[in-house]
Amino acid sequence: MGAKVSVDESVRVVIVGGGFAGIAAASQLKSFGIPFLLVDMRDAFHHNVAALRASVESGFARKTFISYKETFQDNFKQGKVVGINLQTQLVTLESNEELPFSHLIIATGSNGPFPGKFNKVIPKDHAIQLYEDLVKEIQKAKHVVVVGGGSTGVEMAAEVKTDYPEKEVTLIHSKVALADVQLQPSVRKTVKEILLRKGVRLILAQKVTNLNQVTPNVAQENIELQLEKNSEVVTCDLVLCCTGFNISSSSYSSAFGDKMAEDGSLKVNEYLQVEGHANVYAVGDCAFINEPKMAYNAGIHARVAATNVRNSLIGKSLKTYIPGAVSMLLSMGRNDGVGQFNGFYLGSFFMIMYKSGDIFVSKSWKDMGQVMPR
Ligand SMILES: Cc1cc2nc3c(=O)[nH]c(=O)nc-3n(C[C@H](O)[C@H](O)[C@H](O)COP(=O)(O)OP(=O)(O)OC[C@H]3O[C@@H](n4cnc5c(N)ncnc54)[C@H](O)[C@@H]3O)c2cc1C
């Protein structure tokens, strides 16, 4: 991964957030022999890319939570970061503990509704149990409605229909085209075709107006969803929410208020340094970069930032991050999928490999197999 460097004891990199970006930065710094502390509010890395499969298949969730301590031992600290003091170079935890840093890598990512994201701060085994509980709720329901037809929503609808073809599955989306706007029209069209082929009912260009009165993820008889147009009501017995992802900015908003973009992410330069701060980097979903928010990109950012920490310590020039072309893959159940990689359309053959058996095993021909050293 990289040659070890020798540094004096004033060097300590604090990485805030142990998602795809944070663990990649930690692994890279470890390989350089640079002292670091990885801080996350939870006790385990959540492989949320596989969270939707874990919602329909019992026994899968346990593969998606990986204990930080097992991998990073004393280089990991569990705690919620509530403040950053740039003058004193201290990170403050909710417990009031202060952690000194010489360099900071901010990787707090994004949050959103369960099951796509896991938001609670509870022990790993309880988190796994919540996914197992959701599998049972989905099994109980006869008619499942997925609200939100972005990339998460289309994957969710396809996962439910693949494992439970006898269930009625409806996807309600506020726009006409499904999946992410960065994707080619042909990819978005294929997503629609796959869903229709699987028997998912699509309600497009419609918003649910009473979502805040519905308890998601719990099977109940006769849940009524009101639609904005035509006063139509959809009756179902389970609602899964795939809307509303936000950048997790609470840890840095007071320190970097003036460096935040409208969505709460941090403005960075081409070296991924937060504007005006040579020893602070932002990577992953919380970095303001014109490209899709993806685990794959988060890992690349992290390796660039860790390399730049090393290069700055040994007097080498810094590495530039060039935003990649869109490389997005959508798994539409275990036998179907579609995506695009640097402008190329990818069909279902590729997707059968992707996410099929174990998480990330053959996600791409590049370096996506190794998510976390175990
Ligand atoms: C359902 C779903 C499927 C997806 N599928 C794919 C896919 O197939 N391929 C792909 O490339 N991308 C996929 N993505 C996108 C991908 O998950 C994100 O881009 C990726 O998680 C970003 O990684 P990150 O490390 O920046 O942030 P996150 O994964 O959000 O991790 C942030 C971490 O920071 C921690 N944290 C936040 N605030 C604090 C704080 N104040 N103190 C301490 N810790 C904190 C959190 O606990 C978390 O562990 C998918 C997303 C979803 C929701």
The ligand as a Tripos MOL2 file, in Angstrom:
@<TRIPOS>MOLECULE
LIG
   53    58     1     0     0
SMALL
NO_CHARGES

@<TRIPOS>ATOM
      1 C1        -28.8050    1.7660    0.4530 C.3       1 LIG1
      2 C2        -27.5490    2.3270   -0.1330 C.ar      1 LIG1
      3 C3        -26.8640    1.6250   -1.1050 C.ar      1 LIG1
      4 C4        -25.6710    2.1580   -1.6270 C.ar      1 LIG1
      5 N1        -25.0120    1.4270   -2.5890 N.ar      1 LIG1
      6 C5        -23.8240    1.8820   -3.0430 C.ar      1 LIG1
      7 C6        -23.0810    1.1060   -3.9780 C.ar      1 LIG1
      8 O1        -23.5140    0.0480   -4.4270 O.2       1 LIG1
      9 N2        -21.8710    1.5640   -4.3560 N.ar      1 LIG1
     10 C7        -21.3400    2.7340   -3.8820 C.ar      1 LIG1
     11 O2        -20.2100    3.0660   -4.2570 O.2       1 LIG1
     12 N3        -22.0400    3.5110   -3.0220 N.ar      1 LIG1
     13 C8        -23.2550    3.1120   -2.5850 C.ar      1 LIG1
     14 N4        -23.9780    3.8730   -1.6940 N.ar      1 LIG1
     15 C9        -23.4330    5.1910   -1.2340 C.3       1 LIG1
     16 C10       -22.4590    4.9630   -0.0800 C.3       1 LIG1
     17 O3        -23.0850    4.2250    0.9500 O.3       1 LIG1
     18 C11       -21.9530    6.2940    0.5010 C.3       1 LIG1
     19 O4        -21.4490    7.0930   -0.5320 O.3       1 LIG1
     20 C12       -20.8750    5.9860    1.5140 C.3       1 LIG1
     21 O5        -21.4550    5.3750    2.6420 O.3       1 LIG1
     22 C13       -20.1120    7.2500    1.9310 C.3       1 LIG1
     23 O6        -19.1240    6.8620    2.8360 O.3       1 LIG1
     24 P1        -18.6200    7.8720    3.9570 P.3       1 LIG1
     25 O7        -17.5140    7.1780    4.6720 O.co2     1 LIG1
     26 O8        -18.3390    9.1950    3.3620 O.co2     1 LIG1
     27 O9        -19.8530    8.1040    4.9340 O.3       1 LIG1
     28 P2        -20.7470    7.1180    5.7890 P.3       1 LIG1
     29 O10       -20.7530    5.7470    5.2150 O.co2     1 LIG1
     30 O11       -22.0320    7.8300    5.9710 O.co2     1 LIG1
     31 O12       -19.9830    7.0030    7.1920 O.3       1 LIG1
     32 C14       -19.8680    8.0880    8.0720 C.3       1 LIG1
     33 C15       -19.4450    7.5870    9.4270 C.3       1 LIG1
     34 O13       -19.2320    8.7270   10.2640 O.3       1 LIG1
     35 C16       -19.7690    8.4780   11.5360 C.3       1 LIG1
     36 N5        -20.0980    9.7710   12.1330 N.ar      1 LIG1
     37 C17       -20.9180   10.7330   11.6310 C.ar      1 LIG1
     38 N6        -20.9480   11.7950   12.4460 N.ar      1 LIG1
     39 C18       -20.1360   11.5080   13.4790 C.ar      1 LIG1
     40 C19       -19.7620   12.2070   14.6560 C.ar      1 LIG1
     41 N7        -20.2460   13.4270   14.9400 N.pl3     1 LIG1
     42 N8        -18.9100   11.6170   15.5360 N.ar      1 LIG1
     43 C20       -18.4320   10.3710   15.2820 C.ar      1 LIG1
     44 N9        -18.7530    9.6560   14.1870 N.ar      1 LIG1
     45 C21       -19.5910   10.2210   13.2910 C.ar      1 LIG1
     46 C22       -20.9780    7.5910   11.2870 C.3       1 LIG1
     47 O14       -21.2880    6.8130   12.4480 O.3       1 LIG1
     48 C23       -20.4870    6.7260   10.1260 C.3       1 LIG1
     49 O15       -19.8950    5.5250   10.5700 O.3       1 LIG1
     50 C24       -25.1750    3.4010   -1.1680 C.ar      1 LIG1
     51 C25       -25.9010    4.1300   -0.2020 C.ar      1 LIG1
     52 C26       -27.0770    3.6120    0.3060 C.ar      1 LIG1
     53 C27       -27.8440    4.3990    1.3530 C.3       1 LIG1
@<TRIPOS>BOND
     1     1     2 1
     2     2     3 ar
     3     2    52 ar
     4     3     4 ar
     5     4     5 ar
     6     4    50 ar
     7     5     6 ar
     8     6     7 ar
     9     6    13 1
    10     7     8 2
    11     7     9 ar
    12     9    10 ar
    13    10    11 2
    14    10    12 ar
    15    12    13 ar
    16    13    14 ar
    17    14    15 1
    18    14    50 ar
    19    15    16 1
    20    16    17 1
    21    16    18 1
    22    18    19 1
    23    18    20 1
    24    20    21 1
    25    20    22 1
    26    22    23 1
    27    23    24 1
    28    24    25 2
    29    24    26 1
    30    24    27 1
    31    27    28 1
    32    28    29 2
    33    28    30 1
    34    28    31 1
    35    31    32 1
    36    32    33 1
    37    33    34 1
    38    33    48 1
    39    34    35 1
    40    35    36 1
    41    35    46 1
    42    36    37 ar
    43    36    45 ar
    44    37    38 ar
    45    38    39 ar
    46    39    40 ar
    47    39    45 ar
    48    40    41 1
    49    40    42 ar
    50    42    43 ar
    51    43    44 ar
    52    44    45 ar
    53    46    47 1
    54    46    48 1
    55    48    49 1
    56    50    51 ar
    57    51    52 ar
    58    52    53 1
@<TRIPOS>SUBSTRUCTURE
     1 LIG1         1 GROUP 0 **** ****
